[in-house]
């Protein structure tokens, strides 16, 4: 799980010049268990502003919240129904990887990866509402972009020949394009607004800064690095000073600041540091003012020095970032193993995700001459689907004009829909 999350987080960018929020969902499936630590046969995750909010994988097959506000705001049946929905998606992915392998005449001994990413971005207005900025809906297979939806022109784009057959079928279903565009611009935005409100309410209930003062050894043997850290605060306006015997230190004294940085829960952090002599017996204090919560506090350094290279509080984002980078290295190494063993590209969907689950009715990811099956998807029209001879999730592919169905609950209001099967999540 953490490897995939690391890849996702590493590839995300920060919005500039305006306050932009995003909601993205990513589904990744291997043809078979990759047998590598941190990678699962099937993984699904949701991200709000590039922070993990829910998670599911084939080795721990339960949809679970990854933020307190998700756990507190959403009812138990949201997670129960979401779990069942994602289990059905797992089966759908398995069938369709096999379909694509047959289409491309690929060997079953190799590792193959199918990924689906979709979501929306909204720009915050003065009244705190969000207006649609952009949407994305993309499929990739074995490290290559396979199919994407051009929201502006309401057409599917096939960057490789193997996807042209699917593009033509999907473009011939106007209601599918209308639904996809409507989801990205309306339904997804509704959930983005809802989740953004939940998160904001949670942050405002727990926004005063926690203040820490600590020291660690410097590369210079006679020196130590003294650090003042304020974390977990919201909003981000804050004043942090280090004082020596009551005098505020400045850049002329070698003071350095990280500036205000985001934590993974929507709050913020800042640290200021100064390098001093180990023999310095002066009184050093950290002074923090956070006007929004009425915090005005001094923390005095106890002159203790960590024997380790760093003992920052474990909830800090910088620690998280370091952990992410370490995991990323492991993930890259794992991908290289797959590359070497199977002569395929590592899936790149997590390196640049333009990222509530909804979307695409299952429409023709199949080889020609396969029987046509009608798939009934919740909250969307019935769409003809060319199916393989394998059983499809809870139904079996028809061998004649009779139809097989994968039934969901079209009246369910259990949150954002999952991709592909359109089952409420």
Protein Blocks (a to p, Z undefined) as FASTA:
>chain_A
ZZmmmmmmmmpccdehiacddddddddddfbdehighiafbdcdddeehiafbdcdfklc
ccddfbfklmmmpcfklmmmmmmmmmmmmmmmmmmmmmmmmmnopafkbccddddddddd
ddddfkopacdfbdcddddeehiafbdcdfklopacdfbfklmmmmmmmmmmmklmmmmm
mmmmmmmmmmmmmmmmmmmmmmmmmmcccddddddddfblkbccdddddehiacfbdcdd
ddeehiacdfknopacebjaddfeopacddddddddfklccdcddddddfknopacdddd
ehiacfbfbdcdfkbmklmmmmmmmmmmmmmmmmmmmmmmnopacdfklmmccbddehjd
dehjacehiacdddddehiacddddddfbdehjbccdfbfbdcdddddfkbcgbjadehj
lpaZZ
